[in-house]
Amino acid sequence: MTLITETGSGVTGATSYVSLAEADSHFTALANDDWTSAADGQREEALIRAALHIDSFDYPGRVLDWDQGLKWPRSGAYDRDGREISGLPHALRVAALELADTFLKDGAGLDQRSIAREKIGPIEVAYSNGRMEPSFVFRLLRQIGARTGQNDVQRG
């Protein structure tokens, strides 16, 4: 898949919220050797996976252009303070960078389940599925209205 960067104008076929050059500059400034020593293809794949993860959430408003490749930019979206969000918000771009770094370092990326029970013979492992604190990335995305697609149904 080719890396096509969203500029904030609704780019058709966009696959990333951050360009490879921007990510390289960001991680070079942070002296992130894992990022800077990885091959171009690995870094591009990490940026694309980050955008896919970001787009797995629901956001307020509607896409700016029906032909755009990603969920942002949007129209009719407001932050928690009631200000209209235009283009690509800073929180979105930081989340994309954080996620890309996570995906580059670990292909499984975001599986944060912890082992609740472990038995050595015959081998048994059980993972917790309890409620966890929202990740740093999700807290960033909540600033721009991200919510999971869960529909809580309650009996009345």
N, C-alpha and C positions, 0 to 999 in steps of 0.2 A: 504494500500500500504506500502510496506517495504522500509525503508530508505536505499538506496545503494549509497555510496558516490563515486563520480568521483575523481580519483587520479591524473588525467592529462595524463593518458595513453589510454583513450578510453574504459572505463569500460562498458561491456555489461550490459544493464538493469539499469544503474545508474539513480538515481532519485533526487540527490542533489549535489550541488557543494561544500558543506561544511558539515563535519560530525557533529553529535550532540555534541560530546565532544569538538570540536573546537568552535562551537557556544556557548556552555555553558561557556567555558573559556573566550571567548571574552566578553560576556554579564556580567559575574561575575566581570571581570576587570572594566567594566563600571558601576558597581553597579546597573544593570538593574533588579529591583525586579520583574517586570512583567514577564520577561523571566525566571528567576531562580525559581520562585514559580509556574510556569505552569507545568502541567503533561508532562511526556516524549512524549506521543502520540500527544499532542497539539504542542509541539516544533518540532517534526518530521514532522507533517503535514505542519507547517509554512515553514520549509525548503524546502519541496517538492513543495509547492505552489510558493515559490520564484524562484525555478529552472524553473517551468513551465512558469512563467512570463518572465524570462530572455530569455527563448527559444522562446518566441512569436515574437522576433525581428529577422531581417535578419542580417547576419554577412558576412564579406569577407572570401574568401577562401572556403575550403570544410572540412567536418568532417574528423577527422584523421582515423577513422575506421567505416565502414558502420554499424557495429553491435553495436556501442556505444549507450547508452541510451539518451544522451543529445547532444546539438549542439557544446559543447566545450569538449575536445580540438579540434583545427582545424589546417590544414596545409594551407600554402599560405595566411595567414592572417598577416597584417602589421598594426602597430599603426600609429598615425598621424605623427610621426617623421620618418616613413619608416623602423622601426625595425621590424623584423619578431617576431610574437608572438608565443611562444611555451607553452605547458602545460595549466595551468589555470592562466590567468593574475590576478594580484592583484585587479584591478578595478572590475573584475567579482566577485571575492570572497567577496569584501566589499559590492557590490551591493546585492549579495545573502543574506548577513547578515542583511543589512538594510531592505530589502524586507521581510525577515522572521520576523523581529521584528514588522513591519507594519501589516503583516497578523495575527500575534499572538494577537496583540492589537485590531484589527478591522477586522472581517471577510470580510467586503466589501473592505477593503484595500485601493484601489487606486482610488476610485471614487472621483475626486476632483472638480466635477462641483459645481458651486456656485448658490445660488438662485438669479435669476434676478428679479422676481416679486413674490409677495406673497399677497394673498387676503384672508381675514378671513371668510367671509360668502357670499355665499356658497363657500367652500374651493377651492382655486386655487393656485397652485404652479408651477412656470416655472423656469427651470434651464437654465443657460447660456451654450452655446456651443461654445463660442468664443475661440480664440487662447490663450493658456496658456503658461507660461514659462515652459521649460522642467524641470522635477523633478531632484533632486539630483542623484537619481538612474540612470535615463536616461543619465544624463551628464557623470556619471561614465562609463556607457556602450558605449556611443559615443566614448570614448577614445580608445575602441577596435573595432570601426567600426560599432556599432549597428545602424540600420536604420529601420524605420517602413516599412511594406510591401506595403505602398501606391504607387499606380501607378498614377501619375498625367498625365491626358490626356488633351492636349491642341489642340484647333482647329487652323489650320493654314490659 
